[in-house]
Amino acid sequence: MLASGVLLCQVGATPETPLRGKLGETSLDGGSVEESVVNMQAMSRSAPSIAADGRDTLALLVNMGAGKLCLAQRGRTAELAVGDAALRDNGKPWKLAGEPNHVSRVLCIQVPRELVRWHVEDRAAVTIPAGSPALALARNYVEGLLSVGGFDDAGLARLALDHLADLVSAALTGTAGEIARSRSTTAAPRRFGGRTTSHIHAWRFHARRCHV
């Protein structure tokens, strides 16, 4: 049993090899990003674990190891080659399996369900190819956050979580343009030194035209 602040689940090693691994995690406001490196045979989340956890999150898993991963959920199985990703619904049972005698490296983005745009649960265990631009951006964002560690500023942690939720939505739905337009129309102008962001943008545009 693996019981941590990240997620409550069960982990099994290969029959020939004791379980070894490491977990890096950066907590955000109701979510997290993680890197796990482990010689697992299978990892699963059962109904009792879900009931004991009490959190309602979705997770985007990215296979960064040398071997293939298989995520089974909702009657589907996603086979993840290196760089591929898939959505995991932590509110339903799932199973993640790695190749025998391989060390798996997995990046994971966990976000509260309500932050992910539209209803994407039906996309669980569907492979997102490594070449997805939104997935590549999300992957680099996670690597950057893991290198930073934690945040003392709660507002900054929330901002990072919002960005990740949008990137997860974009990777799942391919609607990055719609997400960006929604952000720009709903965000309130922020003030810097008596100027709103709209004034600053206008000034920058004017400066470019005048070659300042």
N, C-alpha and C positions, 0 to 999 in steps of 0.2 A: 504494500500500500504506500503510495506517495501522497503525503498530506502536507501541503505547503500553502503559503499565501497566494501562490499562483493558481493552482487548480487541484482539486481532489480527484485522484484517479488511481488506477492499478497499473503496475509496470511489471513485465516479465522479461527475464534475461534469456539468452540462449541456453540450452541444457548443458553445454560443455563449458560455459564461461560465466563466472560470477558477474553480477550487475555492476558496471562501472560507468561513471559519467560525471558531467558537471553541468550546472545550470547557471546562466547569467540572466539577471532580470532587472528591469527598470520599471518601477511602479509609477503609474500615472493616476489621474483623478477618476477612479472607478475602472481602470483598465491597466494594461501592462504590455511591455514587449519583452520577449524572452529568447534566449539562445540555449538550446539543449544539445549536448554532445554525449551520446550514450550508446552502448552496445545492446540495445533492447531487441527482443524478439517481437514483443507486442506491448502496446499500451492501450488501456480501455477505460471507459467511464460508464459506470452502471447506474441504474435507477437509484439505489441507496446513496451512492456518492452525490448524485444530483440533488437529492432531497436534503442531504447533510450540508451541502455547500450553500445553497440559498441565493447564489448570485445568478443573474441572467445575462450571459455574455455570448458573443459570437467570436470566433477566432479564425484568422487566416494563417494557414500553415504553409511555409515555403521550404521545400526540400533543398538543402544546401550541401548534402553529403554525397558520397561517391555512389551509393547504391540507390535502388528504387524504394519508394515508400508506397503503401497502400492504405487509403483511408476509407473505411466502410461506415456508412450511415444512411438511414432512411431507405434501405433496400438497394443502395447503389455502392459501387466501389470505384474510387478515383485512384488511378495508378500515376504516381508522380515521379517523373524522371528528374534529373538534376536541374534545378531552377524553376520547376513547375510548382504550382500552389493549388490549394483547395480550401473552401470554407468548411469550418467545423462548427456545428451548432451545439454549444455546451449544455443546452437545455434538454437534449435528447441523448440516449446512449450512442456511443461510437467506439470504433476500434481502429487503432493505427498500428500497422505492422511494418517492420523493416526486414531487409534481407539477412539471412543467417551469416554470421561471421563478418558483418560489416558494422562499422561505427557510423551511426546516423547523426547528422547535424541538421537541426530544424530551427528555423526562425518562426516565431509565433507572435501575431498581433492580436491581443484580446481587447475588445471594446464592448461597452454596454449595448445591448440590442437596440435600444431606442435611438442611438446615435447613427446607426447604419440606415441609409436612405432607402426607402421603399421596402417591400417585403422580400427579402432575399433568402429566406430559410429554404425555399425549394431549390436553391442552388448549392446546397450542402453536398459535399462529396462529388463535385463536378470539377474536372481538371481545368485550371487556368494555365495556359502555356507560358513557358519561361519568357517568350518574346513579347509579352504584353507590356506596353510602355508604362501603364499605371502600376503594374506589378513591379517593374524595375525600379520605379520611383519609390514605391512603398518599401522595397527591400533595402535600398540605400538609406532611406529615412530611419529604418529600424537599426541598421548597422551604426548610424551616427548616434542615435539615442543610447545604444548599448555602450558606446565608447565614452559618452558623457557621464553615465552612471545615473544618479538621481537628480531631482530638482528640489531646491529649497523654496522656490517660488511656485505656489499652488496655481496661480494664474497661468504661468508658463506651461506647467504640466497639463492643464486643461486645454490650452491652445494646441499642444502637441497631440493630445488625444483626439481633438476635433479634426486635425489634419489627417491623422491616421484613419479615422472613421470615413472621411471622404475618399481617401485613397483606396480603402477596402471596397467601398461602394463602387468606385470607378473601375477597379479591377474586375469586379463581379458583373457589372452591367454594361461597361463600355460607354458610360454617359458622362464623361469628364466635363464636356462642354456645358451640359445642363446643370451639373453640380456647381461649376464655377459661376454660371449666371445666377443661380439661386443664392450663392454666397454674396455676390456683389449687390444684389437687390435687397437682401435682408439685413446685411451688416450695417450698423449705425456708424456714422462718421466719427473717427477718433480725433482728438485735438492734440496738436503739438505746438506749444509756444504761441497759443492764440489762433492758430490756423487749423482748419479741418483738413483731413486727408484729401478731400476734393480740391481745396485750394492749393495744396502742395503739388498734387498731380498737374494742375493747370499751370503752376509756376514752372515745373520741370519741362512741360511741353513747350512753353514759351521760351525757356532757356535753350532748348535744343534747336528751335527754329532760328534763334538769334545767334547760335554758335557761341553761347556763353561758356 
